[in-house]
Amino acid sequence: MTEIEEEIAALTELRDRPAGSVRIALSHHAPSQLIWPRLRPVLRDFPDIKLELSVDGGFRDIVGDGFDAGIRLGESVEQDMIALRVGPD
């Protein structure tokens, strides 16, 4: 019974720690100006998060290509996408 309780406690601890993969499609300016300054501390504090960045200047179907998010210039956002400002004009 003690062993089961220890295993449950270990699983509970993992539940409270962010982990997994995040895929982001970016335009060329975004990584150095927007992403790294904000994500570097997060990745340091949560090493179980795996980040995949795809940098290109073309348009892509981020949902169809399996990305979790995309960062583009405002005029490059499709009308049916949910958009949030992440940087200045």
Rosetta constraint file for C-alpha pairs under 8 A:
AtomPair CA 1 CA 5 HARMONIC 6.31 0.50
AtomPair CA 2 CA 6 HARMONIC 6.19 0.50
AtomPair CA 3 CA 7 HARMONIC 6.26 0.50
AtomPair CA 4 CA 8 HARMONIC 6.20 0.50
AtomPair CA 5 CA 9 HARMONIC 6.16 0.50
AtomPair CA 6 CA 10 HARMONIC 6.23 0.50
AtomPair CA 7 CA 11 HARMONIC 6.25 0.50
AtomPair CA 8 CA 12 HARMONIC 6.15 0.50
AtomPair CA 9 CA 13 HARMONIC 6.28 0.50
AtomPair CA 10 CA 14 HARMONIC 6.51 0.50
AtomPair CA 11 CA 15 HARMONIC 6.36 0.50
AtomPair CA 12 CA 16 HARMONIC 6.84 0.50
AtomPair CA 13 CA 17 HARMONIC 7.01 0.50
AtomPair CA 17 CA 46 HARMONIC 7.47 0.50
AtomPair CA 18 CA 46 HARMONIC 6.55 0.50
AtomPair CA 18 CA 48 HARMONIC 6.83 0.50
AtomPair CA 18 CA 49 HARMONIC 6.65 0.50
AtomPair CA 19 CA 46 HARMONIC 7.34 0.50
AtomPair CA 19 CA 47 HARMONIC 7.77 0.50
AtomPair CA 19 CA 48 HARMONIC 4.58 0.50
AtomPair CA 19 CA 49 HARMONIC 4.58 0.50
AtomPair CA 19 CA 50 HARMONIC 7.55 0.50
AtomPair CA 20 CA 48 HARMONIC 6.38 0.50
AtomPair CA 20 CA 49 HARMONIC 4.96 0.50
AtomPair CA 20 CA 50 HARMONIC 5.93 0.50
AtomPair CA 21 CA 49 HARMONIC 5.83 0.50
AtomPair CA 21 CA 50 HARMONIC 4.55 0.50
AtomPair CA 21 CA 51 HARMONIC 5.83 0.50
AtomPair CA 21 CA 52 HARMONIC 7.39 0.50
AtomPair CA 22 CA 49 HARMONIC 7.37 0.50
AtomPair CA 22 CA 50 HARMONIC 6.25 0.50
AtomPair CA 22 CA 51 HARMONIC 5.05 0.50
AtomPair CA 22 CA 52 HARMONIC 6.18 0.50
AtomPair CA 22 CA 67 HARMONIC 7.67 0.50
AtomPair CA 22 CA 68 HARMONIC 6.20 0.50
AtomPair CA 23 CA 51 HARMONIC 6.14 0.50
AtomPair CA 23 CA 52 HARMONIC 4.74 0.50
AtomPair CA 23 CA 53 HARMONIC 6.04 0.50
AtomPair CA 23 CA 54 HARMONIC 7.72 0.50
AtomPair CA 23 CA 66 HARMONIC 7.64 0.50
AtomPair CA 23 CA 67 HARMONIC 4.90 0.50
AtomPair CA 23 CA 68 HARMONIC 5.27 0.50
AtomPair CA 23 CA 69 HARMONIC 6.78 0.50
AtomPair CA 24 CA 51 HARMONIC 7.83 0.50
AtomPair CA 24 CA 52 HARMONIC 6.30 0.50
AtomPair CA 24 CA 53 HARMONIC 5.07 0.50
AtomPair CA 24 CA 54 HARMONIC 6.30 0.50
AtomPair CA 24 CA 67 HARMONIC 5.64 0.50
AtomPair CA 24 CA 68 HARMONIC 5.89 0.50
AtomPair CA 24 CA 69 HARMONIC 4.90 0.50
AtomPair CA 24 CA 70 HARMONIC 5.34 0.50
AtomPair CA 24 CA 71 HARMONIC 7.47 0.50
AtomPair CA 25 CA 53 HARMONIC 5.94 0.50
AtomPair CA 25 CA 54 HARMONIC 4.74 0.50
AtomPair CA 25 CA 55 HARMONIC 6.12 0.50
AtomPair CA 25 CA 56 HARMONIC 7.74 0.50
AtomPair CA 25 CA 62 HARMONIC 6.99 0.50
AtomPair CA 25 CA 67 HARMONIC 6.66 0.50
AtomPair CA 25 CA 69 HARMONIC 6.45 0.50
AtomPair CA 25 CA 70 HARMONIC 4.53 0.50
AtomPair CA 25 CA 71 HARMONIC 6.29 0.50
AtomPair CA 26 CA 30 HARMONIC 6.09 0.50
AtomPair CA 26 CA 31 HARMONIC 7.14 0.50
AtomPair CA 26 CA 53 HARMONIC 6.97 0.50
AtomPair CA 26 CA 54 HARMONIC 5.97 0.50
AtomPair CA 26 CA 55 HARMONIC 4.83 0.50
AtomPair CA 26 CA 56 HARMONIC 6.41 0.50
AtomPair CA 26 CA 57 HARMONIC 7.90 0.50
AtomPair CA 26 CA 70 HARMONIC 5.74 0.50
AtomPair CA 26 CA 71 HARMONIC 4.84 0.50
AtomPair CA 26 CA 72 HARMONIC 6.24 0.50
AtomPair CA 27 CA 31 HARMONIC 7.94 0.50
AtomPair CA 27 CA 55 HARMONIC 5.63 0.50
AtomPair CA 27 CA 56 HARMONIC 5.33 0.50
AtomPair CA 27 CA 57 HARMONIC 5.19 0.50
AtomPair CA 27 CA 58 HARMONIC 7.74 0.50
AtomPair CA 27 CA 71 HARMONIC 6.45 0.50
AtomPair CA 27 CA 72 HARMONIC 5.52 0.50
AtomPair CA 27 CA 73 HARMONIC 7.72 0.50
AtomPair CA 28 CA 55 HARMONIC 5.85 0.50
AtomPair CA 28 CA 56 HARMONIC 5.89 0.50
AtomPair CA 28 CA 57 HARMONIC 6.10 0.50
AtomPair CA 29 CA 33 HARMONIC 6.36 0.50
AtomPair CA 30 CA 34 HARMONIC 5.11 0.50
AtomPair CA 30 CA 35 HARMONIC 6.18 0.50
AtomPair CA 30 CA 71 HARMONIC 6.95 0.50
AtomPair CA 30 CA 72 HARMONIC 7.67 0.50
AtomPair CA 31 CA 35 HARMONIC 4.74 0.50
AtomPair CA 31 CA 36 HARMONIC 5.91 0.50
AtomPair CA 31 CA 55 HARMONIC 7.95 0.50
AtomPair CA 32 CA 36 HARMONIC 5.80 0.50
AtomPair CA 32 CA 37 HARMONIC 7.42 0.50
AtomPair CA 33 CA 37 HARMONIC 7.26 0.50
AtomPair CA 34 CA 38 HARMONIC 6.85 0.50
AtomPair CA 34 CA 86 HARMONIC 7.38 0.50
AtomPair CA 34 CA 87 HARMONIC 6.81 0.50
AtomPair CA 35 CA 39 HARMONIC 5.82 0.50
AtomPair CA 36 CA 40 HARMONIC 5.37 0.50
AtomPair CA 37 CA 41 HARMONIC 7.88 0.50
AtomPair CA 38 CA 42 HARMONIC 7.40 0.50
AtomPair CA 39 CA 43 HARMONIC 6.05 0.50
AtomPair CA 40 CA 44 HARMONIC 6.19 0.50
AtomPair CA 41 CA 45 HARMONIC 6.11 0.50
AtomPair CA 42 CA 46 HARMONIC 5.95 0.50
AtomPair CA 43 CA 47 HARMONIC 5.59 0.50
AtomPair CA 43 CA 49 HARMONIC 6.52 0.50
AtomPair CA 59 CA 76 HARMONIC 7.97 0.50
AtomPair CA 60 CA 65 HARMONIC 7.53 0.50
AtomPair CA 61 CA 65 HARMONIC 5.89 0.50
AtomPair CA 62 CA 66 HARMONIC 6.13 0.50
AtomPair CA 62 CA 67 HARMONIC 5.04 0.50
AtomPair CA 62 CA 68 HARMONIC 7.39 0.50
AtomPair CA 62 CA 69 HARMONIC 6.91 0.50
AtomPair CA 62 CA 70 HARMONIC 6.56 0.50
AtomPair CA 63 CA 67 HARMONIC 5.75 0.50
AtomPair CA 63 CA 68 HARMONIC 7.32 0.50
AtomPair CA 72 CA 76 HARMONIC 6.06 0.50
AtomPair CA 72 CA 77 HARMONIC 6.71 0.50
AtomPair CA 73 CA 77 HARMONIC 7.14 0.50
AtomPair CA 77 CA 81 HARMONIC 6.85 0.50
AtomPair CA 77 CA 83 HARMONIC 7.40 0.50
